[in-house]
Amino acid sequence: MDGTEPTAWGDAQGRRRDILRSAEKLLADSGYAALTMRAIAVGAGVSSGTVYQYFDGKEDVFVALMSGRLSELTTTLDELDRDVGVTGVLAAILPQVRELWRLFGRSAQQWESKVLAGGPKGKRTVASATVFRRMARSLEKALREAAATQGVALVAHPAMAYWVWDSLIGVADDLVHGGSLQARVSAGKLVEFATEAIERGIIAGPPARA
């Protein structure tokens, strides 16, 4: 475990946090393949049996981690000042998107296959899909309200928020791996260019008159 204070006996929420903290470190350091219940238990300073008291398996742990990050992002979106405009909203959430991708990027396919694909799902997986869709709704709402402060309207298409999300993930991947730095483009310049490009891609024009 890290240098944090040990969780008190009987503190179920604290124990769950320890387990998720251990799992997140494993993902960040070594990817999904390293995410075993035994390794999670060692990092959390508990037995494997204790981990199973909270989660059914590594997939369950992974889904819980992703859900937590998406919930935090949703809160950020809901609380953002709309007066910053569309590019301001995008730039404000990019640090969280970058961190999410740094942690889960190598394992994104696992999450998509467990959460977004069809077929039977456990309760926690269904809940995670709901969290993702809630985040997408908050993203769309934030962007539309921010656009309104600029006197413009966004395209009316059900895929808009998901396209924006995929675009942000692409920017996050570059920020994590430093691809644009090879062309001597700074992170700040990349974010400025990307957010403006996304904005241009979703603006439909001035809002319709009442």
NORJO-V899723 format. One record per residue. N is the residue number from 1. RES is the residue in one letter. PSI is psi as a letter, one per 40 degrees, with the letter a starting at -180 (* if undefined). Layout:
N,RES,PSI / N,RES,PSI
This chain:
1,M,i / 2,D,a / 3,G,e / 4,T,i / 5,E,h / 6,P,i / 7,T,h / 8,A,i / 9,W,h / 10,G,e / 11,D,g / 12,A,d / 13,Q,d / 14,G,d / 15,R,d / 16,R,d / 17,R,d / 18,D,d / 19,I,d / 20,L,d / 21,R,d / 22,S,d / 23,A,d / 24,E,d / 25,K,d / 26,L,d / 27,L,d / 28,A,d / 29,D,d / 30,S,e / 31,G,a / 32,Y,d / 33,A,d / 34,A,e / 35,L,g / 36,T,i / 37,M,d / 38,R,d / 39,A,d / 40,I,d / 41,A,d / 42,V,d / 43,G,d / 44,A,e / 45,G,f / 46,V,i / 47,S,i / 48,S,d / 49,G,d / 50,T,d / 51,V,d / 52,Y,e / 53,Q,d / 54,Y,d / 55,F,i / 56,D,d / 57,G,a / 58,K,d / 59,E,d / 60,D,d / 61,V,d / 62,F,d / 63,V,d / 64,A,d / 65,L,d / 66,M,d / 67,S,d / 68,G,d / 69,R,d / 70,L,d / 71,S,d / 72,E,d / 73,L,d / 74,T,d / 75,T,d / 76,T,d / 77,L,d / 78,D,d / 79,E,e / 80,L,i / 81,D,h / 82,R,e / 83,D,e / 84,V,e / 85,G,i / 86,V,d / 87,T,d / 88,G,d / 89,V,d / 90,L,d / 91,A,d / 92,A,d / 93,I,e / 94,L,d / 95,P,d / 96,Q,d / 97,V,d / 98,R,d / 99,E,d / 100,L,d / 101,W,d / 102,R,d / 103,L,d / 104,F,e / 105,G,d / 106,R,e / 107,S,e / 108,A,d / 109,Q,d / 110,Q,d / 111,W,d / 112,E,d / 113,S,d / 114,K,d / 115,V,d / 116,L,d / 117,A,i / 118,G,i / 119,G,i / 120,P,i / 121,K,i / 122,G,i / 123,K,d / 124,R,d / 125,T,d / 126,V,d / 127,A,d / 128,S,d / 129,A,d / 130,T,d / 131,V,d / 132,F,d / 133,R,d / 134,R,d / 135,M,d / 136,A,d / 137,R,d / 138,S,d / 139,L,d / 140,E,d / 141,K,d / 142,A,d / 143,L,d / 144,R,d / 145,E,d / 146,A,d / 147,A,d / 148,A,d / 149,T,e / 150,Q,e / 151,G,f / 152,V,i / 153,A,i / 154,L,i / 155,V,i / 156,A,g / 157,H,h / 158,P,e / 159,A,e / 160,M,d / 161,A,d / 162,Y,d / 163,W,d / 164,V,d / 165,W,d / 166,D,d / 167,S,d / 168,L,d / 169,I,d / 170,G,d / 171,V,d / 172,A,d / 173,D,d / 174,D,d / 175,L,d / 176,V,d / 177,H,e / 178,G,f / 179,G,d / 180,S,d / 181,L,d / 182,Q,d / 183,A,e / 184,R,f / 185,V,h / 186,S,i / 187,A,d / 188,G,d / 189,K,d / 190,L,d / 191,V,d / 192,E,d / 193,F,d / 194,A,d / 195,T,d / 196,E,d / 197,A,d / 198,I,d / 199,E,d / 200,R,d / 201,G,e / 202,I,e / 203,I,h / 204,A,d / 205,G,a / 206,P,i / 207,P,i / 208,A,i / 209,R,i / 210,A,*
